Amino acid sequence: MILKNGKRLEKTRLTENPIIIGSCPRSGSTLLNAILSAHPNIFAIKKQTFAFNKWIKVDDHYKVERLDRLYREFIYRRIPKTATRWCEKSPNNIISFDKILDFHPTAILINLIRDGRDVVTSKHPKHTPDQYYVLIERWIRDINFGLIYQNHPRVVTLKYEDLILNFDKTIHGLCKSLSLKFHPNFMEWEKYTTIRTSKHWNSSVQKIHSGGIGKWKKKEHIDRCLEFMRNREAVKLLEKLDYTIE
């Protein structure tokens, strides 16, 4: 019943290209999802559905095993009357980009990238408040998966730092890539977002600030950063992504 009703809602109400966000954890995907939710045409799913984590191979194609996780959000959450497309973010989507592109031929995917040093020195406020959340190897893996699709016509590569430090230009460019008409709500997104709180944040929604950029430079992270910089592949990726090596 969930699959049937979910498909019906997608077919009748959420008819335009969906947006699917993937990234390494602690890269800003919750923030990006909250920003996009401020647009009246986007139904942003607050909860990570993990819908695209498991796949079944049928002949030469893959089918999503737990699509009901996505459609449940359509059924039990209030879809804004103006919404014409949905947006889902689960960081682990990044390793299934190939299958998602094949499964949903109209979806537009966003690969969100953040400086690995800030990622691996980040702590999750709920799950790991006293220890680092992301392994260095996990950042390397996820970045490499995403970069495979850097030039794909339906994959948008976006840097967290560009979103924070040059919001106006970046959000206009993102709208163009998503075939989304820019809406003035974006300039006060924290007022219009439908995502007010998240377990991935230390506090409720707040205006964009640059406090999360370069946090790895704090003395408390010296050993962790040295470990990161001793990893040759991690350093090569920083250079490839044009992050400054210090």
C-alpha positions as CSV (number, residue, x, y, z in Angstrom):
1,M,0.0,0.0,0.0
2,I,2.9,2.4,0.8
3,L,4.5,1.8,-2.5
4,K,1.2,2.2,-4.4
5,N,0.2,5.4,-2.6
6,G,3.8,6.8,-2.7
7,K,4.0,6.3,-6.5
8,R,0.6,7.9,-6.9
9,L,1.7,11.1,-5.0
10,E,4.9,11.2,-7.0
11,K,3.1,10.9,-10.3
12,T,0.3,13.4,-9.5
13,R,2.0,16.0,-7.2
14,L,5.8,15.7,-7.4
15,T,6.2,15.5,-11.1
16,E,9.4,17.4,-11.7
17,N,13.0,16.2,-11.5
18,P,13.8,15.1,-8.0
19,I,17.0,16.2,-6.3
20,I,19.1,13.6,-4.5
21,I,22.1,14.7,-2.3
22,G,25.1,12.5,-1.5
23,S,28.3,13.3,0.3
24,C,30.7,12.2,3.0
25,P,29.1,12.6,6.4
26,R,29.7,15.9,8.2
27,S,30.0,17.7,4.8
28,G,26.9,20.0,5.1
29,S,24.2,17.9,3.5
30,T,21.7,18.7,6.2
31,L,22.3,22.4,5.7
32,L,22.0,22.2,2.0
33,N,18.7,20.2,2.3
34,A,17.4,22.9,4.7
35,I,18.3,25.7,2.3
36,L,16.6,24.0,-0.6
37,S,13.5,23.4,1.4
38,A,13.0,27.2,1.5
39,H,12.0,27.1,-2.1
40,P,8.2,26.7,-2.4
41,N,8.5,24.1,-5.2
42,I,10.7,21.7,-3.2
43,F,9.5,19.2,-0.7
44,A,12.7,18.5,1.2
45,I,12.6,15.3,3.2
46,K,13.9,16.0,6.7
47,K,14.7,12.5,7.7
48,Q,17.4,10.4,6.1
49,T,15.5,7.6,4.5
50,F,18.5,5.4,3.4
51,A,16.1,4.4,0.7
52,F,18.9,4.0,-1.9
53,N,21.2,1.9,0.3
54,K,20.0,-1.5,-0.8
55,W,19.6,-2.7,-4.4
56,I,18.4,-5.8,-6.2
57,K,19.8,-6.6,-9.6
58,V,17.2,-7.6,-12.2
59,D,18.7,-8.6,-15.5
60,D,20.9,-5.6,-16.5
61,H,19.3,-3.1,-14.1
62,Y,19.1,-2.4,-10.4
63,K,15.9,-1.9,-8.4
64,V,15.7,-0.2,-5.1
65,E,14.9,-2.7,-2.4
66,R,13.4,-0.3,0.2
67,L,11.7,2.4,-1.9
68,D,9.0,2.3,0.8
69,R,11.4,4.3,3.0
70,L,11.1,7.2,0.6
71,Y,7.4,6.9,-0.2
72,R,6.6,6.7,3.5
73,E,7.8,10.3,3.8
74,F,5.4,11.4,1.0
75,I,2.5,9.8,2.8
76,Y,3.1,10.7,6.4
77,R,4.7,14.2,6.0
78,R,2.8,17.3,4.8
79,I,3.8,18.1,1.2
80,P,3.5,21.8,0.6
81,K,0.8,22.6,-1.9
82,T,3.3,24.4,-4.1
83,A,5.8,21.6,-4.2
84,T,6.4,20.0,-7.5
85,R,9.6,18.0,-6.8
86,W,11.2,16.2,-3.9
87,C,14.7,16.4,-2.4
88,E,16.3,13.6,-0.4
89,K,19.6,13.6,1.4
90,S,21.4,10.6,2.8
91,P,25.2,10.9,2.7
92,N,25.6,7.3,1.7
93,N,23.8,8.0,-1.6
94,I,27.2,9.0,-2.9
95,I,28.3,5.3,-3.3
96,S,25.1,4.5,-5.2
97,F,25.2,7.4,-7.7
98,D,25.6,4.9,-10.6
99,K,22.5,2.9,-9.6
100,I,20.5,6.0,-8.8
101,L,21.2,7.6,-12.2
102,D,20.1,4.4,-13.9
103,F,17.1,3.8,-11.7
104,H,15.7,7.4,-11.9
105,P,16.5,8.8,-15.3
106,T,15.2,12.3,-14.5
107,A,16.8,12.8,-11.0
108,I,19.5,15.4,-10.5
109,L,22.2,14.4,-8.1
110,I,24.3,16.8,-5.9
111,N,27.8,15.7,-4.8
112,L,28.6,17.9,-1.9
113,I,32.3,18.2,-1.0
114,R,34.0,19.7,2.1
115,D,37.6,20.1,3.1
116,G,38.6,16.7,4.4
117,R,40.4,18.2,7.4
118,D,37.2,19.8,8.6
119,V,35.3,16.6,7.9
120,V,37.6,14.3,9.9
121,T,37.9,16.6,12.8
122,S,34.1,17.0,13.1
123,K,32.2,15.4,16.0
124,H,28.5,14.4,15.7
125,P,26.5,16.2,18.4
126,K,24.4,13.1,19.1
127,H,26.2,10.0,18.0
128,T,29.9,10.9,18.8
129,P,30.0,14.1,20.9
130,D,33.4,13.0,22.4
131,Q,35.1,11.5,19.4
132,Y,35.7,12.1,15.7
133,Y,32.9,10.9,13.6
134,V,34.4,10.2,10.1
135,L,37.3,8.1,9.4
136,I,40.0,9.5,7.0
137,E,39.5,6.5,4.8
138,R,35.8,7.1,4.6
139,W,36.4,10.7,3.3
140,I,38.8,9.4,0.7
141,R,36.3,6.7,-0.4
142,D,33.4,9.0,-0.7
143,I,35.3,11.8,-2.5
144,N,36.6,9.3,-5.0
145,F,33.1,7.9,-5.6
146,G,31.7,11.4,-6.2
147,L,34.5,12.5,-8.5
148,I,33.7,9.7,-10.9
149,Y,30.6,11.8,-11.9
150,Q,32.2,15.2,-11.8
151,N,31.4,15.8,-15.5
152,H,28.1,13.9,-15.6
153,P,25.2,16.1,-17.0
154,R,22.9,15.1,-14.2
155,V,25.4,15.4,-11.3
156,V,26.2,18.8,-9.7
157,T,29.4,19.0,-7.8
158,L,29.2,21.6,-5.1
159,K,31.7,22.7,-2.5
160,Y,30.5,23.4,1.1
161,E,32.9,26.3,1.3
162,D,31.5,28.0,-1.8
163,L,28.0,27.7,-0.3
164,I,29.1,29.4,2.9
165,L,31.5,32.0,1.7
166,N,29.8,33.0,-1.6
167,F,26.2,32.1,-1.0
168,D,24.5,34.5,-3.5
169,K,26.6,33.4,-6.5
170,T,26.6,29.8,-5.5
171,I,22.9,29.5,-4.9
172,H,22.1,31.2,-8.2
173,G,24.5,28.8,-10.0
174,L,22.9,25.8,-8.2
175,C,19.4,26.9,-9.2
176,K,20.6,27.0,-12.8
177,S,22.1,23.5,-12.6
178,L,19.0,22.1,-11.0
179,S,16.7,23.8,-13.6
180,L,15.1,25.6,-10.7
181,K,13.8,29.1,-10.9
182,F,15.6,31.3,-8.3
183,H,13.3,32.3,-5.5
184,P,13.9,35.3,-3.1
185,N,13.2,32.9,-0.2
186,F,16.7,31.7,-0.5
187,M,18.1,35.1,0.6
188,E,16.3,34.5,4.0
189,W,16.3,30.7,3.8
190,E,16.5,30.3,7.6
191,K,13.1,32.1,7.8
192,Y,11.4,29.9,5.2
193,T,13.1,26.6,5.6
194,T,10.8,23.7,6.6
195,I,13.7,22.0,8.5
196,R,14.1,23.9,11.8
197,T,16.0,21.4,13.8
198,S,18.2,18.3,13.2
199,K,20.1,15.8,15.3
200,H,23.1,16.6,13.0
201,W,23.3,20.2,14.3
202,N,24.4,21.5,17.7
203,S,21.4,23.9,17.7
204,S,18.3,24.8,15.8
205,V,18.5,26.5,12.4
206,Q,20.6,29.6,12.2
207,K,22.0,31.9,9.6
208,I,25.0,30.8,7.6
209,H,28.3,31.5,9.1
210,S,31.9,30.6,8.4
211,G,32.7,29.2,11.8
212,G,32.8,25.6,10.5
213,I,35.5,26.4,7.9
214,G,39.1,25.9,9.0
215,K,38.1,24.5,12.4
216,W,40.8,21.8,11.8
217,K,43.4,24.5,12.6
218,K,42.5,24.4,16.3
219,K,45.2,23.1,18.6
220,E,42.9,20.3,19.9
221,H,43.0,18.8,16.4
222,I,46.8,18.8,15.8
223,D,47.3,15.0,16.1
224,R,44.3,14.3,13.9
225,C,45.4,16.6,11.2
226,L,48.9,15.2,11.2
227,E,47.4,11.8,10.8
228,F,45.4,13.1,7.8
229,M,48.4,14.8,6.2
230,R,50.4,11.6,6.5
231,N,47.9,9.9,4.2
232,R,49.2,10.5,0.7
233,E,45.9,9.8,-1.0
234,A,44.1,12.3,1.2
235,V,46.6,15.0,0.5
236,K,46.4,14.3,-3.3
237,L,42.6,14.7,-3.1
238,L,43.0,18.0,-1.3
239,E,45.2,19.3,-4.0
240,K,42.9,18.0,-6.7
241,L,40.0,19.8,-5.1
242,D,42.1,23.0,-4.9
243,Y,42.2,23.2,-1.1
244,T,45.2,25.0,0.3
245,I,47.8,22.8,1.8
246,E,49.3,24.3,5.0
